[in-house]
Amino acid sequence: MGKVIWIGLFFWGIILVQPLVGQELPKVEIDPEDLMERLFPIPEEDVDYEQIYEVLLQLYLNPINLNKADHETLQAIYILSPSLIDSFLRYRNELGSLISLYELQAVPGFDLETINRLIPFVTLEDGEKRGNSFWERLREEEQTYFIFRYRRTWEERKGFSPPDTSSTGRISSRYLGDPNDLYLRFRSQHSRDFSLGFTLDKDAGEQFTWDYQTRRYGFNFFSFHFQRYQVGKWKTLAIGDYQASFGQGLVYGAGYALGKGAETVPTVRRSSVGILPYTAALESGFFRGAAATYKHQKWEFTALVSTAPRDGRAAILEEGLENDRLTISSFNQSGLHRTASEIATKNQFRERAIGSAIQYAANSRLTLGSTYLFTSFNQPWIPVWKTYNQFEFQGKSNQVGSIYFNYNWKNFLFFGESAYSKSGGNGTILGFVSSLSSQVDFSFLWRNYDRNFHSFYGNAFSENTRANNERGVYLGLELRPLKKWKLNGYYDFFRFPWLKYRLYNPSFGYEWLGRLTFQPSKTLLAYIQFREEEKERNLPDLNTPQTTYESSLIRKRNGLFNLDYRINRSVFLRSRIWWSKVAIGESQGHGIMLAQDLRIDQDRWKITARYALFDTDNYDARIYAFENHVLWTFSIPFFSGQGQRYYLVGEYDLSKKIRIYFRWAKTTYTDRETISSGLQEIQGNQQTETTFLLRYFLNR
């Protein structure tokens, strides 16, 4: 680890010898990826964040018309505090529509930093009403494009090697397809007017085949959507794949939840953004059918219907002379169909859903709403019995409904939602976001989710992956004591009244985070972040013939020091140090990671590079690091063990119609001769990945 530290000090030496304050530079538009990193929850588990990234990206790719936006719409972009939103709405009501975005400088409370963060995501253009017919607008839309992406890991994984025969004579399983990952997307969209597109995806190891019996038709996954906005009194009309977000996400969560991250105040509250097109490549968590929202004066009525195949494993409940009675023992949410066993789970069951949402805007300050969702399966869902899952959903159908509210009073925005499921379980959220002064923002959230509360499409604020078996209180704070300084922090206390996965007793825990940011100029930004979490987990007793469990406290601490420096309009440097410490009972593990980023921007091309070193004692001390990727591809890998990581990302405009992206990344370990395990195992200490992406605009 000493070598790592010395190289890290060398990095800092390079940065600190540069002049700390450069000359005044023209405003640089915000990179959406930087914004995503600020909004994203602190990663802990090995989950795929693509769906969260995709939904957030779509929100920011559709600029908001400031002359028509209401409080709910402005809050959904997580940039303005309640007091700034109130200030803007008062200014617009008194003086009328804005003529220019420069007019934002006259809004009380708006400083240049806030305006610069806001401008990339707003517009004064009325995209809802254009002179041409819809078909003419569709044919002429500039944002009409194809995307093709190719990814591959070049070292051979065990799943792609020839099968061998075990001592029992059985042939071991292998992936049936090739190691190429293929992705194709078509999209045509205009903000607040329409969105049309489809997505095709084949993961590494999946066959590119046409097989009706196993429901594979070339690409393994196909998704399609078509949405219109503001068609008469119809606010939204949707066909194909879509998501929904209403209230605080207890019934309709739209597949993403921000929760606990570096942005500690506004992200605790969810926005009722309504029906959204589904454009990700994940094969679960979306509706497939039709949905519509009708607006009449202060009322909005939404109805949806969906029927979609779902992956899962079947178990025989009862054998019959003609047909066996099957049950769903588990769902396969990975979307992977690489082996015969995984293919056997594809589209085994069908899920049907009928739902609604009603929202009433009593005035500019009070909004009331109600939601309902009925979900049924063609086979009963009976999970394999475990000690901790006695209160999980069982049966063929579920119903869940809720009521929610938002109330804006002075500098306080109160919100809440309470839902009941068919089982009688309740989930409730209450909270507020407040600007206590021009320098202080504060948020509070209380939640209570019963152990038998079941909501398949909910994604509310929680410590667990789902909103059940949890009670907690969250406090968030943002201080701006001086112009160049900012302090963000949160504290979250949570309790699990019943058993849970990897924990066979009721328990409690806490988590807190603090981030101090210093930005003396537009060219320099530095921050230091510290986070601590403590909760219980089972520890297996390996000294007894039959494994028993006792729990032990696990305390995780991690920190991050970041320094951004823009040398000029073309060259940007970022240096980072991550560190972690994990204590499980009497044992401890430590980790450190040093990274240096370089970005060069020119008119037609951009290059981003990183070199990093990491050293962790064990898997529990692993470090997650956000990485740049090609367009609309997201990456937060974790690093465990000892080694180095480097990547290079390039973008180039071949013409007005064609832009290409390329990424090369490599990880070299110094503490092992094999990487990963099972069919993902690689013989050797290196892993190399490449990604190629081409984006083609039809109407430019």
C-alpha positions in Angstrom: 0.0 0.0 0.0 3.0 2.3 0.5 3.7 2.3 -3.2 0.1 3.4 -3.9 0.4 6.3 -1.5 3.6 7.6 -3.0 2.1 7.5 -6.5 -0.9 9.3 -5.2 1.2 12.1 -3.7 2.8 12.4 -7.1 -0.6 13.0 -8.6 -1.4 15.8 -6.1 2.0 17.4 -6.8 1.1 17.7 -10.5 -2.2 19.4 -9.7 -1.1 21.7 -6.9 1.8 23.3 -8.7 -0.8 24.7 -11.2 -2.1 28.2 -10.5 -5.3 27.9 -8.4 -7.2 30.7 -9.9 -7.4 31.0 -13.7 -8.7 33.8 -15.8 -12.4 34.2 -16.3 -13.7 31.6 -18.8 -16.9 31.5 -20.8 -19.6 29.4 -19.2 -19.3 25.7 -19.9 -22.6 23.7 -20.1 -23.2 21.1 -17.5 -22.2 17.6 -18.4 -25.3 15.4 -17.6 -23.0 12.7 -16.2 -21.6 15.1 -13.6 -25.1 15.9 -12.5 -26.0 12.2 -12.4 -23.0 11.5 -10.1 -24.2 14.2 -7.7 -27.8 12.9 -7.7 -27.1 9.2 -7.5 -27.4 7.3 -4.3 -24.1 6.2 -2.7 -23.6 2.6 -4.2 -23.5 -0.2 -1.7 -24.7 -3.4 -3.4 -23.9 -4.9 -6.8 -27.0 -3.6 -8.5 -27.5 -2.4 -12.1 -28.1 1.4 -12.0 -28.9 1.6 -15.7 -32.6 2.0 -15.1 -32.1 4.9 -12.6 -29.7 6.6 -15.0 -32.0 6.1 -18.0 -35.1 7.7 -16.3 -33.1 10.6 -14.9 -31.4 11.2 -18.3 -34.8 11.3 -20.0 -36.0 14.0 -17.6 -33.0 16.1 -18.4 -33.1 15.5 -22.2 -36.6 17.1 -22.3 -36.0 20.8 -21.4 -38.7 22.4 -19.2 -40.6 25.5 -20.6 -40.0 28.0 -17.8 -43.0 30.1 -18.9 -45.4 27.1 -18.3 -43.7 25.1 -15.5 -45.4 24.7 -12.2 -44.0 23.9 -8.8 -44.0 20.2 -9.3 -42.3 20.3 -12.6 -39.5 22.6 -11.4 -38.9 20.4 -8.3 -38.5 17.3 -10.4 -35.1 18.4 -11.8 -33.6 18.6 -8.2 -31.8 21.9 -8.9 -34.0 24.6 -7.2 -34.9 24.8 -3.5 -38.5 25.4 -2.5 -37.8 29.1 -1.7 -36.1 29.6 -5.2 -39.1 27.9 -6.9 -41.5 30.2 -5.0 -39.4 33.2 -5.8 -39.4 32.4 -9.5 -43.2 31.7 -9.7 -43.9 35.0 -7.9 -41.7 36.8 -10.3 -43.4 35.2 -13.3 -46.9 35.9 -11.9 -46.2 39.6 -11.3 -44.2 40.4 -14.5 -45.4 37.8 -16.9 -43.6 35.4 -19.1 -39.8 35.6 -19.5 -38.5 37.0 -22.7 -34.9 35.8 -22.3 -33.1 33.3 -20.1 -30.8 36.2 -19.1 -33.9 37.6 -17.2 -33.3 34.9 -14.6 -30.6 37.2 -13.1 -33.5 39.5 -12.0 -35.3 36.8 -10.0 -34.7 37.4 -6.3 -32.4 34.7 -4.9 -31.0 33.5 -8.2 -27.2 33.8 -8.4 -24.9 32.9 -11.3 -24.1 29.5 -10.0 -27.8 28.5 -9.8 -28.5 30.0 -13.2 -25.6 28.1 -14.8 -26.8 24.8 -13.3 -30.3 25.5 -14.5 -29.9 26.8 -18.0 -29.0 23.5 -19.8 -32.3 21.9 -18.7 -34.8 24.7 -19.4 -36.1 26.6 -22.4 -38.5 29.3 -23.3 -39.6 27.6 -26.5 -43.2 26.3 -26.7 -42.5 22.8 -27.8 -46.1 21.7 -27.2 -47.7 23.7 -30.1 -46.0 24.0 -33.5 -47.3 25.1 -36.8 -46.9 21.9 -38.7 -49.0 18.8 -38.3 -47.8 16.0 -36.1 -46.6 13.8 -39.0 -44.6 16.8 -40.4 -43.0 17.4 -37.0 -42.1 13.8 -36.7 -40.6 13.7 -40.2 -38.6 16.8 -39.6 -37.5 16.4 -36.0 -33.8 16.8 -35.5 -33.7 14.6 -32.4 -34.3 11.5 -34.5 -31.4 9.0 -34.4 -30.2 5.5 -34.4 -27.7 4.2 -31.8 -25.6 1.0 -32.2 -23.4 -0.2 -29.4 -21.0 -3.1 -29.3 -19.3 -4.3 -26.0 -17.0 -7.2 -25.3 -14.6 -8.6 -22.6 -11.6 -10.0 -24.5 -10.3 -12.5 -22.0 -12.1 -15.8 -22.2 -14.5 -16.5 -19.4 -15.1 -20.0 -18.3 -18.7 -19.9 -19.7 -17.3 -19.6 -23.3 -14.7 -22.4 -22.9 -15.4 -25.9 -24.2 -17.5 -28.0 -21.7 -15.8 -30.6 -19.6 -17.1 -33.8 -18.0 -17.2 -34.0 -14.2 -16.4 -37.1 -12.2 -20.1 -38.0 -12.2 -20.1 -38.1 -16.0 -22.3 -35.0 -16.3 -21.3 -32.3 -18.8 -20.9 -28.9 -17.1 -23.0 -26.1 -18.4 -21.6 -23.3 -20.7 -23.0 -20.2 -22.3 -24.7 -21.0 -25.6 -24.0 -17.7 -27.3 -20.9 -15.6 -28.2 -19.2 -13.0 -25.9 -20.5 -10.1 -27.9 -22.9 -7.6 -26.3 -25.1 -5.9 -28.9 -27.5 -3.0 -28.4 -29.6 -1.1 -31.0 -31.9 1.9 -30.4 -34.1 4.1 -32.5 -35.5 7.3 -31.0 -37.4 10.3 -32.2 -38.5 12.9 -29.6 -39.4 16.5 -29.1 -39.7 17.9 -25.6 -43.3 18.0 -24.3 -44.6 16.9 -27.8 -43.9 13.3 -28.6 -41.5 10.3 -28.1 -41.2 7.3 -30.4 -38.6 4.5 -30.3 -37.6 0.9 -29.9 -34.7 -0.8 -28.1 -33.0 -4.2 -29.0 -30.5 -5.9 -26.7 -28.4 -9.1 -26.7 -26.1 -9.7 -23.6 -22.8 -11.4 -23.7 -23.4 -15.2 -23.7 -26.8 -15.0 -25.2 -27.5 -16.6 -28.6 -28.5 -14.5 -31.6 -31.2 -16.9 -32.8 -34.8 -17.2 -33.9 -36.5 -19.8 -31.8 -40.3 -19.5 -31.3 -40.3 -22.4 -28.7 -38.0 -20.5 -26.3 -39.4 -17.1 -27.3 -36.1 -15.8 -28.7 -36.3 -13.7 -31.9 -32.9 -12.5 -32.9 -32.1 -10.0 -30.1 -32.9 -11.4 -26.7 -34.9 -8.3 -25.6 -37.2 -6.0 -27.6 -38.9 -2.8 -26.2 -41.1 -0.3 -28.0 -42.8 2.9 -27.0 -44.9 5.7 -28.5 -46.1 8.7 -26.5 -47.9 11.9 -27.3 -48.2 14.9 -25.0 -50.7 17.8 -24.9 -53.2 16.4 -27.4 -56.2 18.5 -26.7 -57.1 17.8 -23.1 -55.1 14.6 -23.1 -51.9 15.4 -21.2 -50.2 12.0 -22.1 -51.1 9.1 -24.4 -48.8 6.1 -24.3 -48.6 2.8 -26.1 -46.0 0.1 -25.7 -43.5 0.0 -22.8 -43.8 2.7 -20.1 -43.4 3.6 -16.4 -45.3 5.6 -14.0 -44.4 7.9 -11.1 -47.0 9.3 -8.7 -46.9 10.4 -5.0 -43.8 9.3 -3.1 -43.3 6.0 -5.0 -45.2 3.6 -2.7 -47.4 2.4 -5.6 -45.8 3.8 -8.8 -42.1 4.4 -8.5 -41.0 4.6 -12.1 -38.1 2.3 -11.6 -35.8 4.8 -9.9 -35.2 6.2 -6.4 -32.6 8.7 -5.6 -32.6 8.5 -1.8 -29.4 9.0 0.1 -26.6 10.6 -1.8 -24.4 13.7 -2.0 -27.4 15.9 -2.8 -28.8 15.6 0.7 -31.9 17.8 0.7 -34.2 17.8 -2.4 -33.8 14.2 -3.5 -35.8 12.8 -0.5 -39.0 13.9 -2.1 -40.4 12.3 -5.2 -42.3 14.1 -8.0 -45.5 13.0 -9.7 -44.1 13.2 -13.2 -46.8 10.8 -14.5 -46.3 8.4 -17.4 -42.8 8.1 -18.8 -41.5 6.1 -21.8 -39.5 3.1 -20.9 -36.2 3.1 -22.9 -33.8 1.0 -20.8 -32.6 -2.5 -21.7 -33.5 -4.1 -18.3 -36.1 -6.7 -18.8 -38.3 -6.1 -15.7 -39.8 -3.2 -13.8 -42.0 -1.7 -16.6 -45.5 -1.9 -17.9 -46.4 -3.1 -21.4 -49.7 -1.9 -22.8 -51.4 1.5 -22.9 -51.8 4.4 -20.6 -53.4 7.9 -20.7 -53.7 11.0 -18.6 -56.7 13.3 -19.1 -56.6 16.8 -17.7 -59.7 18.8 -16.9 -59.3 22.1 -15.2 -57.7 21.2 -11.8 -58.1 17.5 -12.2 -55.9 14.9 -13.8 -57.1 11.3 -14.4 -54.7 8.5 -15.4 -55.6 5.0 -16.4 -53.2 2.2 -17.4 -53.4 -1.4 -18.6 -50.6 -3.8 -19.0 -49.9 -7.4 -20.0 -46.3 -8.5 -20.0 -44.3 -11.8 -20.0 -42.1 -12.3 -17.0 -39.1 -14.6 -16.3 -39.3 -17.0 -13.5 -38.7 -20.5 -12.2 -41.6 -22.9 -12.0 -42.2 -25.5 -9.4 -44.8 -28.3 -9.6 -47.5 -27.8 -7.0 -49.6 -30.8 -7.9 -49.2 -33.5 -10.6 -52.1 -34.3 -12.8 -53.0 -36.9 -15.5 -53.0 -34.2 -18.2 -51.4 -31.1 -16.9 -49.3 -30.3 -13.8 -50.3 -27.4 -11.6 -47.3 -25.0 -11.6 -46.3 -22.2 -9.2 -43.8 -19.4 -9.4 -41.0 -20.2 -7.0 -38.8 -17.2 -7.9 -38.6 -14.5 -10.5 -35.5 -14.0 -12.7 -34.9 -10.2 -12.8 -31.4 -10.3 -14.3 -32.8 -10.6 -17.9 -29.9 -12.9 -18.7 -30.6 -16.0 -20.9 -27.1 -17.5 -21.5 -27.4 -21.1 -20.4 -30.1 -23.7 -20.8 -31.1 -23.2 -17.2 -31.5 -19.4 -17.7 -33.4 -19.9 -21.0 -35.8 -22.2 -19.2 -36.9 -19.1 -17.1 -37.7 -16.9 -20.1 -41.3 -15.6 -20.3 -42.6 -18.5 -18.2 -45.4 -16.4 -16.7 -47.6 -13.6 -17.6 -48.4 -10.6 -15.5 -51.4 -8.4 -16.0 -52.0 -5.0 -14.4 -54.8 -2.5 -14.3 -54.2 0.8 -12.5 -55.2 4.4 -12.1 -54.2 7.7 -10.5 -56.3 10.8 -9.8 -54.7 14.1 -8.9 -56.4 17.4 -7.9 -54.6 20.7 -7.8 -56.7 22.7 -5.3 -54.6 25.8 -5.8 -51.0 26.6 -6.5 -49.9 25.4 -3.1 -52.0 22.2 -2.5 -52.1 19.0 -4.5 -54.0 15.9 -3.5 -53.9 12.5 -5.2 -54.9 8.8 -5.1 -53.5 5.7 -6.8 -54.5 2.1 -7.3 -52.9 -0.9 -9.0 -54.2 -4.4 -9.4 -51.7 -7.0 -10.5 -52.3 -10.7 -11.3 -50.3 -13.7 -12.5 -51.4 -16.7 -14.6 -49.8 -19.0 -12.0 -49.7 -18.6 -8.2 -46.5 -17.1 -6.7 -45.3 -19.3 -3.8 -41.7 -18.5 -2.9 -39.4 -21.1 -1.4 -40.0 -21.0 2.4 -37.3 -19.3 4.4 -37.3 -18.2 8.0 -37.2 -14.5 7.1 -39.8 -14.5 4.2 -42.9 -15.7 6.0 -44.7 -12.4 5.3 -43.7 -12.1 1.6 -46.4 -12.0 -1.0 -48.0 -15.3 -2.0 -50.9 -15.9 -4.4 -52.1 -15.0 -7.8 -53.1 -11.4 -7.4 -52.3 -8.3 -5.4 -54.0 -4.9 -4.9 -52.4 -1.8 -3.6 -53.7 1.8 -3.3 -52.7 5.0 -1.8 -53.5 8.7 -1.1 -50.8 11.4 -1.3 -50.5 15.2 -0.9 -48.1 18.0 -1.5 -48.5 21.3 0.3 -46.4 24.4 -0.1 -46.5 26.9 2.8 -44.1 29.8 2.8 -40.6 28.2 2.6 -41.8 24.7 3.5 -42.9 22.0 1.1 -44.8 19.2 2.9 -45.4 15.9 1.3 -46.7 12.4 2.2 -48.3 9.2 1.0 -50.0 6.3 2.7 -50.7 3.0 1.0 -52.4 -0.3 1.8 -51.9 -3.6 0.0 -54.3 -6.6 -0.2 -52.5 -8.3 2.7 -53.5 -5.4 5.1 -49.9 -4.1 5.2 -49.4 -0.4 5.3 -46.6 1.8 4.0 -46.5 5.5 4.9 -44.1 8.4 4.2 -44.3 11.9 5.7 -41.8 14.7 5.2 -40.9 18.2 4.2 -38.2 20.2 2.4 -37.5 23.7 3.6 -35.3 26.7 2.9 -34.8 28.0 6.4 -32.9 31.0 5.0 -30.9 31.9 1.9 -28.0 29.9 3.4 -29.8 26.9 4.9 -31.9 24.2 3.3 -33.3 21.3 5.4 -35.2 18.1 4.8 -37.0 15.6 7.0 -38.6 12.3 6.1 -40.3 9.6 8.3 -41.3 6.2 6.9 -43.0 3.2 8.2 -43.4 0.0 6.1 -45.1 -3.0 7.5 -43.5 -6.5 7.0 -46.5 -7.6 4.9 -46.7 -4.5 2.7 -46.5 -5.6 -0.9 -46.0 -3.2 -3.8 -44.5 -4.6 -7.0 -43.9 -1.3 -8.8 -43.2 0.9 -5.8 -39.8 2.3 -5.2 -40.0 4.6 -2.3 -37.3 6.0 -0.1 -35.9 3.1 2.0 -32.7 1.4 3.3 -33.9 -1.9 2.1 -34.2 -2.7 -1.6 -38.0 -2.7 -1.2 -40.3 -0.7 0.9 -41.3 -3.2 3.6 -40.2 -4.3 7.1 -38.7 -0.9 7.9 -39.1 2.2 10.0 -36.8 5.2 9.8 -36.2 8.9 10.1 -34.0 10.9 7.7 -32.6 14.4 8.3 -30.8 16.3 5.5 -29.0 19.6 5.6 -27.3 22.0 3.2 -25.4 25.0 4.5 -23.9 27.8 2.4 -22.2 30.0 5.1 -19.9 31.7 2.6 -20.1 32.2 -1.2 -17.4 29.7 -1.9 -18.2 27.1 0.7 -21.0 24.5 1.0 -21.7 21.8 3.5 -24.0 18.9 2.8 -25.0 16.3 5.3 -27.6 13.7 6.3 -28.3 11.4 9.2 -30.6 8.4 8.8 -31.8 6.1 11.6 -33.6 2.9 10.6 -35.1 -0.2 12.3 -36.1 -3.6 10.9 -38.9 -5.0 13.1 -38.8 -8.4 11.5 -36.1 -10.8 10.1 -34.6 -10.1 6.7 -32.2 -11.7 4.2 -28.9 -12.4 5.9 -30.3 -11.3 9.3 -32.3 -13.6 11.4 -33.4 -11.2 14.2 -35.0 -7.8 14.4 -32.4 -5.0 14.3 -31.6 -1.3 13.8 -28.9 0.8 12.3 -27.8 4.3 11.2 -26.0 6.0 8.4 -24.6 9.5 8.1 -22.7 11.5 5.5 -21.0 14.8 5.3 -19.5 16.6 2.3 -17.6 19.9 2.5 -17.2 21.7 -0.9 -14.9 24.6 -1.7 -15.1 26.4 -5.1 -12.9 29.6 -5.1 -13.4 30.1 -8.9 -15.0 28.6 -12.0 -11.9 26.7 -12.7 -11.3 25.0 -9.3 -13.5 22.8 -7.2 -12.6 20.7 -4.2 -14.6 18.6 -1.8 -14.1 16.0 0.9 -16.8 13.5 1.8 -17.1 11.1 4.7 -19.8 8.4 5.3 -20.4 5.9 8.1 -23.0 3.2 8.3 -23.7 0.6 11.0 -26.1 -2.3 11.0 -26.3 -6.0 11.8 -25.7 -9.1 9.6 -25.7 -12.8 10.2 -22.3 -14.5 10.9 -22.1 -18.2 10.1 -20.8 -20.5 12.9 -18.4 -22.7 11.0 -17.4 -24.7 14.1 -20.6 -26.6 14.4 -21.8 -29.5 12.2 -25.0 -27.7 11.4 -24.6 -24.0 10.6 -26.3 -21.7 13.1 -26.4 -17.9 12.9 -25.7 -15.1 15.3 -25.6 -11.5 14.2 -22.8 -9.0 14.5 -22.6 -5.3 14.0 -21.0 -4.2 10.7 -19.5 -0.7 10.7 -18.6 0.7 7.3 -16.7 3.9 6.8 -15.6 5.4 3.6 -14.3 8.7 2.4 -13.6 10.6 -0.8 -11.3 13.6 -1.6 -11.9 15.2 -5.0 -10.1 18.0 -6.8 -11.3 19.4 -10.1 -9.2 21.9 -12.1 -9.9 23.4 -15.5 -6.7 24.6 -17.0 -8.5 26.2 -20.0 -11.5 25.6 -22.1 -10.1 22.5 -23.6 -8.3 20.7 -20.7 -9.8 19.5 -17.5 -8.2 17.5 -14.6 -9.8 15.6 -11.8 -7.9 13.9 -9.0 -9.5 11.6 -6.4 -8.7 9.5 -3.3 -11.2 7.0 -2.0 -10.7 5.1 1.2 -12.7 2.6 3.2 -12.7 0.8 6.5 -15.0 -2.1 7.5 -15.3 -3.7 11.0 -17.2 -7.0 11.4 -16.9 -8.1 15.0 -13.2 -8.2 15.8 -12.0 -8.3 12.2 -11.3 -5.2 10.2 -10.6 -4.4 6.6 -9.2 -1.4 4.9 -9.1 -0.1 1.3 -7.7 2.8 -0.7 -8.0 3.9 -4.3 -6.2 6.8 -6.1 -7.3 8.0 -9.5 -6.2 10.7 -12.0 -8.6 11.8 -14.8 -7.8 13.9 -17.8 -10.3 15.3 -20.3 -9.5 17.2 -23.5 -12.4 18.9 -25.4 -12.1 20.2 -28.9 -14.7 21.2 -31.4 -15.2 17.8 -33.0 -13.7 15.4 -30.5 -13.3 14.7 -26.8 -11.0 12.4 -25.0 -11.3 11.3 -21.3 -8.7 9.1 -19.6 -8.2 7.6 -16.1 -5.4 5.9 -14.3 -6.1 4.4 -10.9 -4.5 2.2 -8.2 -6.4 0.3 -5.6 -5.6 -1.8 -2.6 -8.3 -3.4 -0.3 -7.9 -6.0 2.3 -11.0 -8.0 1.5 -14.3 -7.9 -0.4 -16.2 -6.1 2.4 -13.8 -3.2 2.1 -14.4 -2.9 -1.7 -14.6 0.6 -3.3 -17.1 1.8 -5.8 -15.9 4.4 -8.3 -18.0 6.3 -10.9 -16.5 6.0 -14.4 -17.1 7.9 -17.6 -18.5 5.8 -20.4 -19.8 6.1 -24.0 -23.1 7.9 -24.6 -26.0 6.7 -22.4 -24.0 3.9 -20.9 -23.5 4.0 -17.1 -20.8 2.4 -14.9 -20.1 2.3 -11.2 -17.8 -0.8 -10.8 -16.4 -1.9 -7.5 -12.8 -2.7 -6.8 -11.5 -5.4 -4.4 -8.0 -6.7 -3.9 -4.8 -5.0 -5.3 -4.2 -3.7 -8.8 -4.6 -0.9 -11.3 -7.4 0.3 -13.5 -7.1 2.5 -16.6 -9.5 3.5 -19.4 -9.7 5.8 -22.4 -13.0 7.2 -23.8 -13.0 9.0 -27.1 -15.8 10.9 -29.0 -15.6 12.2 -32.5 -18.0 14.0 -34.9 -17.5 12.4 -38.3 -20.2 14.8 -39.7 -23.4 16.5 -38.6 -25.2 13.2 -38.8 -22.6 10.8 -37.3 -20.8 10.8 -34.0 -18.7 7.8 -32.9 -17.6 6.8 -29.4 -15.0 4.3 -28.2 -14.0 3.1 -24.8 -11.1 0.9 -23.8 -10.7 -0.2 -20.2 -8.4 -2.6 -18.4 -7.9 -3.9 -14.9 -4.8 -5.7 -13.8 -4.6 -7.5 -10.4 -1.4 -8.2 -8.5 -2.9 -10.5 -5.9 -4.6 -13.2 -7.9 -4.3 -15.5 -10.9 -8.1 -15.8 -11.5 -10.8 -13.2 -11.8 -14.4 -13.7 -10.7 -15.9 -17.2 -10.3 -18.3 -19.7 -11.8 -19.0 -19.3 -15.5 -17.7 -15.7 -15.3 -14.2 -16.8 -14.2 -11.2 -15.6 -16.1 -7.9 -17.5 -16.0 -5.3 -14.8 -15.4 -5.0 -11.5 -13.7 -6.2 -9.1 -16.4 -9.6 -8.1 -17.7 -9.9 -5.9 -20.8 -13.2 -4.4 -22.1 -14.0 -2.4 -25.2 -17.1 -0.5 -26.2 -17.9 1.0 -29.6 -21.0 3.2 -30.1 -22.3 5.0 -33.2 -25.0 7.6 -33.2 -26.6 8.5 -36.5 -29.0 11.5 -36.8 -31.6 11.2 -39.6 -32.6 14.8 -40.1 -29.4 16.8 -39.6 
